[in-house]
Amino acid sequence: MNQIHAYIDRHEARNTEELLDFLRIPSVSARSEHREDTRTAARWLAERMQDAGLNATVHETPGHPVVLGEWLGAGENTRTLLIYGHYDVQPPEPLELWTTPPFEPALRDGRLFARGSVDDKGQLYLHIKALQAHLKVHGRLPVNVIVIAEGEEEVGSANLMPFVSSNTERLRCDAVVISDSSMLAPGMPTIGASLRGLAYFQVNVRGPASDLHSGSYGGAVLNPATALARIIASFHDENGHIAIPGFYDNVKAAKDYADQIRTLPFDEKVFLNETGSAALGGETGFTTFERLWIRPTCEVNGLLSGYTGEGSKTVLPSRAMAKVSCRLVPDQDPERIQKLFVEHVRNVAPAGVTVDVEIMHGGKPWRAKLGGTLYDAASKALQHAFGRPVIYAGEGGSIPIVPEFESVLGAPVLLMGFGLPGENAHAPDEWLSLENYRKGTHAAAALLEEFARSE
């Protein structure tokens, strides 16, 4: 392994430059104008996999392509590791809040700023460089490896699982590794213990046929923006508890997990500094980590209505819209939450407006079965790279394909993330720690060796 780690260190500058090229491709899967850019990112990634020594292919889907990299030279009696990541990125808006343009990567104070730097191009690409180090130094890998990268994670992964289900024999593996999550704190290697699920909606409120003069009609015609505000206000009670009937029916108490969470270090001042908020909030009776990891949420992600330009324009808007996401915990089912949400909105919608709810996408929550060969190997690899024992922590976000992978492939999933709190994933000035990119590459290389020899 010493030769492999020396190779990684020797090529650190090149590895970073290649990542910069990857980040310059605006592979925004949610936008039709970036469809060709997303395809370009898939082809670029396949070429880099080929350069690393993998057999790489691009597979078309009804949406964006799936990129598959394979090295199966270790033999049928050797373990197979499947590495998953995604090459698509979130829309970069609002552009004016970026210090430097989102697709012009910039290095500042040990951080790499660009859309997709941490979510997930950087975390995916460090695995490619780890594989390349093994193949260039020894001409082989200690285990069989399959890399699968999709271009639709940020829009719900609609075409990934159909591809996986159609290729289960080709993708058969002993374990799945995903680096698309965060460490609890700098220098603190972390294995993900849980993920929240997701149910995402768009609430549309329609009133008059067109915008009206607020002086001539205000007070006589129900304002769709006001109606939407009432609907949104009904989502929570005064204690931050979600007020949608039946929402908590399947929420487990998770006492043992909550007890473990309370032993983890937490600095409220640091957390507030990361967010730029004046104070913490949320459901009363729970700690911040509990609110983030084991309690469900219902959050407004976007609002649009009326005149929002410079200056004043006195109108009564004809339309109002809100995008809303619910983060879910075991054993909440996204489809059941979708039904409960739609019923609640219909029940509280005031007369005088038309309200409909679009169901966008969703995913199931997940909790790891910690221990065993995979997690022992990961613990050793991470300790080698970071010089300290790992901790286990939850992740407030969602990776819908994690429980799907376990179900379809029958293999355990390891979340071995190298992001950091405050990294602005999905927000302006997204960044990746260059130290974590380097150490993550070492950890990914060590994982292959540790997984090969673990009992």
C-alpha positions as CSV (number, residue, x, y, z in Angstrom):
1,M,0.0,0.0,0.0
2,N,2.9,2.4,0.6
3,Q,3.6,2.6,-3.2
4,I,-0.1,3.3,-3.9
5,H,-0.3,6.1,-1.3
6,A,3.0,7.5,-2.7
7,Y,1.5,7.5,-6.2
8,I,-1.6,9.4,-5.0
9,D,0.6,12.0,-3.3
10,R,2.8,12.3,-6.4
11,H,-0.1,13.0,-8.6
12,E,-2.1,15.2,-6.3
13,A,-1.8,18.3,-8.5
14,R,-2.9,16.4,-11.6
15,N,-5.9,14.8,-9.8
16,T,-7.0,18.3,-8.7
17,E,-6.7,19.7,-12.2
18,E,-8.7,16.9,-13.7
19,L,-11.5,17.6,-11.1
20,L,-11.4,21.2,-12.1
21,D,-12.1,20.2,-15.7
22,F,-15.0,18.0,-14.5
23,L,-16.5,20.9,-12.6
24,R,-16.4,23.2,-15.6
25,I,-19.1,21.1,-17.3
26,P,-22.5,22.6,-16.3
27,S,-24.3,19.2,-15.9
28,V,-27.5,20.6,-14.4
29,S,-29.9,17.7,-14.8
30,A,-33.0,19.8,-13.9
31,R,-32.6,22.2,-16.9
32,S,-33.4,21.2,-20.5
33,E,-30.9,23.8,-21.8
34,H,-28.2,21.8,-20.1
35,R,-29.1,18.4,-21.5
36,E,-26.1,18.3,-23.8
37,D,-23.8,19.5,-21.1
38,T,-25.0,16.6,-18.9
39,R,-24.3,14.2,-21.7
40,T,-20.8,15.8,-22.1
41,A,-20.2,15.2,-18.4
42,A,-21.1,11.5,-18.9
43,R,-18.7,11.1,-21.8
44,W,-15.9,12.9,-20.0
45,L,-16.3,10.7,-17.0
46,A,-16.3,7.5,-19.1
47,E,-13.1,8.7,-20.8
48,R,-11.4,9.3,-17.4
49,M,-12.5,5.9,-16.2
50,Q,-11.0,4.4,-19.3
51,D,-7.8,6.3,-18.7
52,A,-7.7,4.9,-15.1
53,G,-7.8,1.3,-16.4
54,L,-11.5,0.5,-16.2
55,N,-13.7,-0.8,-19.0
56,A,-16.1,2.2,-19.3
57,T,-19.4,2.4,-21.2
58,V,-22.1,5.0,-21.5
59,H,-25.7,3.6,-21.4
60,E,-28.6,5.7,-22.7
61,T,-31.8,6.0,-20.6
62,P,-35.0,7.9,-21.3
63,G,-33.3,10.7,-19.3
64,H,-29.6,11.3,-18.8
65,P,-27.1,8.5,-19.4
66,V,-25.7,6.0,-16.9
67,V,-21.9,5.6,-16.9
68,L,-20.5,2.2,-16.0
69,G,-16.9,1.4,-15.2
70,E,-15.8,-2.2,-14.6
71,W,-12.6,-4.1,-13.6
72,L,-13.3,-7.8,-13.0
73,G,-9.8,-9.2,-13.2
74,A,-9.7,-10.4,-9.6
75,G,-11.6,-13.6,-10.4
76,E,-15.0,-15.1,-9.6
77,N,-14.0,-16.1,-6.1
78,T,-13.0,-12.6,-5.1
79,R,-15.3,-10.0,-3.6
80,T,-16.9,-7.4,-5.8
81,L,-17.3,-3.8,-4.6
82,L,-19.8,-1.5,-6.4
83,I,-19.1,2.3,-6.1
84,Y,-22.0,4.6,-6.8
85,G,-21.9,8.4,-7.4
86,H,-23.6,11.0,-9.6
87,Y,-22.2,13.5,-12.1
88,D,-25.3,15.8,-12.3
89,V,-25.5,18.9,-10.2
90,Q,-28.0,21.3,-8.7
91,P,-29.0,24.5,-10.5
92,P,-26.6,27.2,-9.4
93,E,-29.1,30.1,-8.9
94,P,-29.1,32.7,-7.4
95,L,-26.0,33.5,-9.4
96,E,-25.4,36.9,-7.8
97,L,-24.6,35.2,-4.5
98,W,-21.6,33.3,-5.8
99,T,-18.2,34.9,-5.0
100,T,-16.9,33.4,-8.3
101,P,-19.0,31.9,-11.1
102,P,-20.3,28.4,-10.3
103,F,-18.8,26.7,-13.3
104,E,-15.4,28.5,-13.1
105,P,-13.7,26.5,-10.2
106,A,-11.7,28.6,-7.8
107,L,-9.3,27.7,-5.1
108,R,-9.4,29.7,-1.9
109,D,-8.0,29.0,1.6
110,G,-7.8,25.2,1.0
111,R,-11.2,25.0,-0.5
112,L,-12.4,24.3,-4.0
113,F,-15.4,26.4,-4.9
114,A,-17.7,25.3,-7.7
115,R,-21.2,23.8,-8.3
116,G,-20.8,20.1,-7.8
117,S,-17.5,20.2,-6.0
118,V,-18.7,18.3,-3.0
119,D,-22.1,17.1,-4.4
120,D,-21.0,14.9,-5.9
121,K,-18.3,15.2,-8.6
122,G,-15.4,15.6,-6.1
123,Q,-16.5,12.7,-3.9
124,L,-17.1,10.5,-6.9
125,Y,-13.9,11.4,-8.7
126,L,-11.6,10.6,-5.8
127,H,-12.7,7.0,-6.1
128,I,-11.6,7.0,-9.8
129,K,-8.2,8.3,-8.8
130,A,-7.9,5.7,-6.0
131,L,-8.7,2.9,-8.5
132,Q,-6.2,4.4,-11.0
133,A,-3.4,4.4,-8.3
134,H,-3.9,0.7,-7.7
135,L,-4.0,-0.1,-11.4
136,K,-1.0,2.0,-12.3
137,V,1.2,0.7,-9.5
138,H,0.2,-3.0,-9.5
139,G,-1.7,-3.5,-12.7
140,R,-4.6,-4.9,-10.8
141,L,-7.1,-4.3,-8.0
142,P,-7.4,-6.4,-4.8
143,V,-11.1,-6.9,-5.5
144,N,-13.5,-6.7,-8.5
145,V,-14.9,-3.2,-8.9
146,I,-17.9,-1.8,-10.6
147,V,-18.5,2.0,-10.8
148,I,-21.9,3.2,-11.6
149,A,-22.5,7.0,-12.1
150,E,-25.9,8.5,-12.9
151,G,-26.9,11.9,-14.2
152,E,-30.3,12.2,-12.5
153,E,-29.7,12.0,-8.8
154,E,-30.6,15.7,-8.3
155,V,-34.0,15.1,-10.0
156,G,-35.1,11.9,-8.4
157,S,-33.1,9.1,-10.1
158,A,-36.1,8.1,-12.1
159,N,-34.0,5.9,-14.6
160,L,-31.3,4.5,-12.3
161,M,-33.2,1.7,-10.7
162,P,-34.8,0.5,-13.9
163,F,-31.3,0.2,-15.3
164,V,-30.1,-1.6,-12.2
165,S,-33.1,-4.0,-12.2
166,S,-32.4,-4.8,-15.9
167,N,-28.7,-5.5,-15.1
168,T,-28.8,-7.2,-11.8
169,E,-26.5,-10.0,-12.8
170,R,-23.9,-7.6,-14.3
171,L,-24.1,-5.5,-11.2
172,R,-24.0,-8.3,-8.7
173,C,-21.7,-7.3,-5.8
174,D,-20.9,-8.0,-2.2
175,A,-21.1,-4.4,-1.0
176,V,-22.0,-0.9,-2.3
177,V,-19.9,2.2,-1.4
178,I,-21.3,5.7,-1.7
179,S,-19.4,9.0,-1.0
180,D,-22.2,11.6,-1.2
181,S,-22.4,12.6,2.4
182,S,-20.6,14.6,5.1
183,M,-18.3,14.1,8.0
184,L,-19.5,15.4,11.4
185,A,-16.6,17.9,11.6
186,P,-13.2,18.6,10.1
187,G,-10.7,15.8,10.8
188,M,-13.4,13.5,12.1
189,P,-13.8,10.5,9.7
190,T,-17.5,9.6,9.7
191,I,-19.5,6.6,8.5
192,G,-23.2,7.4,7.7
193,A,-25.6,5.6,10.0
194,S,-28.9,6.9,8.5
195,L,-30.6,8.9,5.9
196,R,-34.0,10.7,5.8
197,G,-36.4,9.9,3.0
198,L,-38.2,12.5,0.9
199,A,-41.5,13.6,-0.4
200,Y,-41.5,16.6,-2.7
201,F,-44.4,18.7,-3.8
202,Q,-45.5,21.8,-5.7
203,V,-48.6,23.6,-4.4
204,N,-50.3,25.8,-7.0
205,V,-53.0,28.3,-6.1
206,R,-55.1,30.0,-8.8
207,G,-57.4,32.9,-8.3
208,P,-58.6,35.6,-10.8
209,A,-58.0,35.2,-14.5
210,S,-55.2,37.8,-14.4
211,D,-53.4,40.1,-12.0
212,L,-55.8,42.7,-10.7
213,H,-55.4,46.3,-9.4
214,S,-55.0,45.9,-5.7
215,G,-56.9,49.2,-5.1
216,S,-59.8,48.3,-7.3
217,Y,-60.2,44.7,-6.3
218,G,-58.2,44.2,-3.0
219,G,-60.6,43.3,-0.2
220,A,-63.2,41.9,-2.5
221,V,-61.3,39.1,-4.2
222,L,-59.4,36.5,-2.3
223,N,-55.7,36.9,-2.9
224,P,-54.0,33.6,-3.9
225,A,-50.8,34.7,-2.1
226,T,-52.7,35.1,1.1
227,A,-54.5,31.8,0.6
228,L,-51.1,30.1,0.0
229,A,-49.7,31.7,3.2
230,R,-52.7,30.2,5.2
231,I,-52.0,26.8,3.7
232,I,-48.4,27.0,4.6
233,A,-49.1,28.2,8.1
234,S,-51.2,25.1,8.7
235,F,-48.3,22.7,8.2
236,H,-47.0,23.3,11.8
237,D,-48.3,24.0,15.3
238,E,-46.8,26.6,17.7
239,N,-44.2,24.0,18.8
240,G,-42.8,23.2,15.4
241,H,-44.7,19.9,15.3
242,I,-46.1,19.0,11.9
243,A,-49.9,19.4,12.0
244,I,-50.8,17.3,9.0
245,P,-53.1,14.5,10.3
246,G,-51.5,11.1,10.4
247,F,-48.0,12.4,9.5
248,Y,-46.3,10.8,12.6
249,D,-48.3,7.5,12.6
250,N,-45.3,5.4,11.5
251,V,-42.4,7.4,13.1
252,K,-40.3,5.1,15.4
253,A,-39.2,6.4,18.8
254,A,-35.5,5.3,18.0
255,K,-34.5,5.7,21.6
256,D,-31.2,3.8,21.3
257,Y,-30.2,5.8,18.3
258,A,-31.2,9.0,20.1
259,D,-29.1,8.1,23.1
260,Q,-26.1,7.6,20.8
261,I,-26.7,10.9,19.1
262,R,-26.7,12.8,22.4
263,T,-23.1,11.6,23.0
264,L,-21.8,13.3,19.9
265,P,-20.0,16.6,20.2
266,F,-22.0,19.7,19.2
267,D,-21.1,23.3,19.3
268,E,-24.2,25.5,18.8
269,K,-22.1,28.7,18.1
270,V,-20.2,26.9,15.3
271,F,-23.4,25.5,13.9
272,L,-25.0,29.0,13.9
273,N,-21.9,30.5,12.3
274,E,-22.1,27.8,9.5
275,T,-25.7,28.7,8.7
276,G,-25.6,32.5,9.3
277,S,-28.7,32.2,11.3
278,A,-29.5,34.2,14.4
279,A,-31.0,31.3,16.4
280,L,-31.8,27.7,16.2
281,G,-35.4,26.6,15.7
282,G,-37.5,23.5,15.0
283,E,-39.6,20.9,16.8
284,T,-39.4,21.5,20.6
285,G,-38.2,18.8,22.9
286,F,-35.4,17.5,20.6
287,T,-31.7,18.3,20.2
288,T,-30.3,19.7,16.9
289,F,-28.9,16.4,15.8
290,E,-32.2,14.6,16.6
291,R,-34.1,17.2,14.5
292,L,-31.7,16.7,11.6
293,W,-31.4,12.9,11.7
294,I,-34.4,11.2,13.4
295,R,-37.3,13.6,13.2
296,P,-39.3,14.3,10.0
297,T,-39.7,17.8,8.6
298,C,-42.0,19.8,6.3
299,E,-40.2,22.7,4.8
300,V,-41.0,25.4,2.1
301,N,-38.2,25.4,-0.5
302,G,-39.5,28.1,-2.8
303,L,-42.2,30.7,-3.1
304,L,-43.5,32.7,-6.1
305,S,-46.3,35.1,-6.5
306,G,-47.1,38.6,-7.7
307,Y,-44.7,41.3,-8.6
308,T,-41.1,40.8,-7.3
309,G,-39.1,43.2,-9.3
310,E,-37.6,46.5,-8.3
311,G,-39.8,49.2,-6.9
312,S,-43.6,48.9,-6.4
313,K,-46.5,47.6,-8.5
314,T,-49.8,47.4,-6.7
315,V,-51.3,44.2,-7.9
316,L,-53.5,41.4,-6.5
317,P,-51.7,38.3,-8.1
318,S,-53.7,35.8,-10.0
319,R,-51.3,32.9,-9.1
320,A,-49.2,31.7,-6.2
321,M,-46.9,28.7,-6.0
322,A,-44.8,27.0,-3.3
323,K,-42.4,24.1,-3.5
324,V,-42.4,22.0,-0.3
325,S,-40.3,19.0,0.8
326,C,-40.9,16.6,3.6
327,R,-37.9,14.7,5.0
328,L,-39.0,11.3,6.3
329,V,-37.7,8.9,8.9
330,P,-38.2,5.1,9.4
331,D,-40.8,3.7,8.9
332,Q,-42.5,6.6,7.0
333,D,-43.6,5.7,3.5
334,P,-43.2,8.4,0.8
335,E,-46.4,7.4,-1.0
336,R,-48.5,7.5,2.2
337,I,-47.0,10.9,3.1
338,Q,-47.9,12.1,-0.4
339,K,-51.5,11.1,0.1
340,L,-51.7,12.7,3.6
341,F,-50.1,16.0,2.3
342,V,-52.5,16.3,-0.7
343,E,-55.6,15.6,1.5
344,H,-54.4,18.2,4.1
345,V,-53.9,20.9,1.5
346,R,-57.3,20.3,0.0
347,N,-59.0,20.4,3.4
348,V,-57.4,23.7,4.5
349,A,-57.6,25.5,1.1
350,P,-59.9,28.5,1.5
351,A,-62.9,29.0,-0.8
352,G,-62.4,31.4,-3.6
353,V,-59.2,29.9,-5.1
354,T,-58.4,26.7,-6.9
355,V,-55.6,24.6,-5.4
356,D,-53.8,21.6,-6.8
357,V,-50.7,19.7,-5.6
358,E,-48.1,18.3,-8.0
359,I,-46.2,15.3,-6.6
360,M,-42.6,15.8,-7.8
361,H,-40.5,12.9,-6.5
362,G,-39.6,11.0,-3.3
363,G,-37.5,8.4,-1.6
364,K,-37.5,6.1,1.3
365,P,-35.6,6.7,4.6
366,W,-32.7,4.3,5.5
367,R,-30.8,3.2,8.6
368,A,-27.6,1.2,8.4
369,K,-27.0,-2.2,9.9
370,L,-23.6,-1.3,11.4
371,G,-20.8,-3.9,11.8
372,G,-19.5,-6.7,9.8
373,T,-16.9,-7.1,7.1
374,L,-17.7,-3.9,5.1
375,Y,-17.8,-1.5,8.1
376,D,-14.7,-3.0,9.7
377,A,-12.8,-2.5,6.4
378,A,-14.1,1.1,6.1
379,S,-13.2,1.9,9.7
380,K,-9.6,0.7,9.2
381,A,-9.3,2.6,5.8
382,L,-10.6,5.9,7.3
383,Q,-8.4,5.6,10.3
384,H,-5.4,5.1,8.1
385,A,-6.2,8.2,6.1
386,F,-7.3,10.6,8.9
387,G,-5.3,9.2,11.8
388,R,-8.1,8.8,14.2
389,P,-11.0,6.3,14.9
390,V,-14.3,6.8,13.0
391,I,-17.6,7.9,14.4
392,Y,-21.1,7.0,13.2
393,A,-23.5,9.8,12.4
394,G,-26.8,10.4,10.7
395,E,-27.3,12.5,7.5
396,G,-30.3,14.8,7.3
397,G,-30.5,14.7,3.5
398,S,-31.8,11.9,1.3
399,I,-30.2,9.5,-1.1
400,P,-33.3,7.6,-2.4
401,I,-31.3,4.9,-4.2
402,V,-29.6,3.6,-1.0
403,P,-32.5,1.4,0.2
404,E,-33.2,0.5,-3.4
405,F,-29.7,-0.8,-3.9
406,E,-30.0,-3.0,-0.8
407,S,-33.3,-4.4,-1.9
408,V,-32.5,-5.1,-5.6
409,L,-28.8,-6.1,-5.3
410,G,-29.0,-7.7,-1.8
411,A,-25.8,-6.1,-0.7
412,P,-25.1,-3.8,2.3
413,V,-24.4,-0.1,1.6
414,L,-21.6,2.0,3.1
415,L,-21.9,5.7,3.3
416,M,-18.3,7.0,3.4
417,G,-18.6,10.7,2.8
418,F,-15.9,13.4,2.8
419,G,-18.0,16.6,2.8
420,L,-18.0,19.0,5.7
421,P,-20.7,21.0,7.6
422,G,-21.3,24.4,6.0
423,E,-20.1,23.3,2.5
424,N,-23.1,24.9,0.8
425,A,-24.2,21.9,-1.2
426,H,-27.3,23.1,-3.2
427,A,-26.4,26.7,-2.3
428,P,-24.2,29.4,-3.7
429,D,-20.4,29.1,-3.0
430,E,-20.5,25.3,-2.7
431,W,-17.1,24.0,-1.8
432,L,-15.0,20.9,-1.2
433,S,-12.1,20.7,1.3
434,L,-8.9,20.0,-0.7
435,E,-7.5,18.2,2.3
436,N,-10.6,15.9,2.4
437,Y,-10.3,15.3,-1.4
438,R,-6.7,14.1,-0.8
439,K,-7.4,12.1,2.3
440,G,-10.5,10.7,0.8
441,T,-8.6,9.4,-2.1
442,H,-6.2,7.6,0.3
443,A,-9.1,6.2,2.2
444,A,-10.8,5.0,-0.9
445,A,-7.6,3.3,-2.0
446,A,-7.1,1.6,1.4
447,L,-10.7,0.4,1.5
448,L,-10.1,-1.8,-1.5
449,E,-7.2,-3.5,0.3
450,E,-9.0,-3.8,3.6
451,F,-12.2,-5.2,2.0
452,A,-10.2,-7.8,0.1
453,R,-8.5,-9.2,3.3
454,S,-11.2,-8.7,5.9
455,E,-12.8,-11.9,7.3
